[in-house]
């Protein structure tokens, strides 16, 4: 049997199956996760930039199994409990812009930049709204 950390052992069921509580995932994201809005120069797009979203979370190598289980929690409605919820909302707003392909035009890209600025500065995103 592989060596498991205390963190991983805590979430093993009696069948040695890893089961995560959604509120634990929320708390873990609050403590160890971050949301990143990335803009990259690109010669292949009309506006000269592409937009990328990154959800990043850190675990010790002995807890890699947790990363695989975390994937299934992305569509659940368990809100973050810290100020990181603002970061999530900004991240989610950019995801919606991208889903609607509005990030490929200048107005949409400016909106993405406003959310990115708010994410970096910790400011209220509404003051950056593009009109």
BELNORNOR-V52330 format. One record per run of one state. SS is the DSSP state (A for helix, B for strand, O for the rest). FROM is the first residue (numbers start at 1). TO is the last residue. Records with the same first field share a line. If there is no record, write none. Layout:
SS: FROM-TO + FROM-TO
This chain:
O: 1-5 + 11-11 + 13-17 + 19-21 + 42-48 + 58-60 + 74-83 + 100-101 + 105-105 + 122-124 + 129-131
A: 6-10 + 22-32 + 61-73 + 84-99 + 102-104 + 106-121 + 125-128
B: 12-12 + 18-18 + 33-41 + 49-57
